[in-house]
């Protein structure tokens, strides 16, 4: 099945911590699985090496620090309608974190005739 994505789309960005959970799964993993289940165009999970949030507590990979709750960013790009339909689902999954939304132009999504192995 080939996903289609409009040129004028939106980027949903979710900021959370590596230790955040949704049920028994890490939150970021649960978001990716739910986005796939809802047939969104795709997701990317980025792991930060340093950051802080509303608590102002620094989370870092530095060896002398005890924190391993590193920052995680989940990005999802799709049509406004599909993202809008996903937001209530996401809201039920998250206890805390930051969610942003911005308009983007999709210049390329996959390559015609390309296959993945």
GIVENCOR-V228487 format. One record per residue. N is the residue number from 1. RES is the residue in three letters. PSI is psi in whole degrees, 0 to 359 (* if undefined). D_LAST is the distance of its C-alpha to the last C-alpha in whole Angstrom. Layout:
n res psi d_last
N RES PSI D_LAST
N RES PSI D_LAST
This chain:
n res psi d_last
1 UNK 126 14
2 UNK 125 15
3 UNK 144 17
4 UNK 147 20
5 UNK 133 22
6 UNK 157 25
7 UNK 315 26
8 UNK 107 29
9 UNK 186 27
10 UNK 151 28
11 UNK 117 27
12 UNK 123 28
13 UNK 127 28
14 UNK 122 29
15 UNK 127 31
16 UNK 185 31
17 UNK 153 32
18 UNK 328 29
19 UNK 355 32
20 UNK 142 32
21 UNK 155 31
22 UNK 102 31
23 UNK 232 32
24 UNK 355 31
25 UNK 153 27
26 UNK 141 27
27 UNK 315 28
28 UNK 322 25
29 UNK 318 23
30 UNK 322 25
31 UNK 314 24
32 UNK 314 21
33 UNK 319 21
34 UNK 321 23
35 UNK 320 22
36 UNK 317 19
37 UNK 322 21
38 UNK 5 23
39 UNK 41 20
40 UNK 159 21
41 UNK 327 18
42 UNK 162 17
43 UNK 156 19
44 UNK 136 19
45 UNK 126 21
46 UNK 133 23
47 UNK 121 25
48 UNK 153 28
49 UNK 346 31
50 UNK 147 34
51 UNK 174 35
52 UNK 160 38
53 UNK 215 39
54 UNK 338 42
55 UNK 346 43
56 UNK 10 43
57 UNK 128 42
58 UNK 132 40
59 UNK 126 36
60 UNK 162 35
61 UNK 358 33
62 UNK 137 37
63 UNK 331 38
64 UNK 354 41
65 UNK 148 40
66 UNK 337 40
67 UNK 128 37
68 UNK 2 34
69 UNK 71 33
70 UNK 156 31
71 UNK 142 31
72 UNK 138 28
73 UNK 127 27
74 UNK 125 24
75 UNK 135 23
76 UNK 127 23
77 UNK 129 23
78 UNK 187 24
79 UNK 157 27
80 UNK 316 30
81 UNK 314 31
82 UNK 322 27
83 UNK 317 28
84 UNK 321 32
85 UNK 334 31
86 UNK 334 29
87 UNK 315 32
88 UNK 324 34
89 UNK 313 31
90 UNK 318 31
91 UNK 322 34
92 UNK 334 35
93 UNK 333 32
94 UNK 134 34
95 UNK 328 37
96 UNK 174 37
97 UNK 182 35
98 UNK 135 35
99 UNK 129 33
100 UNK 160 33
101 UNK 133 32
102 UNK 151 32
103 UNK 138 31
104 UNK 160 29
105 UNK 125 28
106 UNK 117 24
107 UNK 330 24
108 UNK 140 20
109 UNK 99 17
110 UNK 182 14
111 UNK 131 14
112 UNK 132 15
113 UNK 353 13
114 UNK 146 10
115 UNK 148 7
116 UNK 144 4
117 UNK * 0
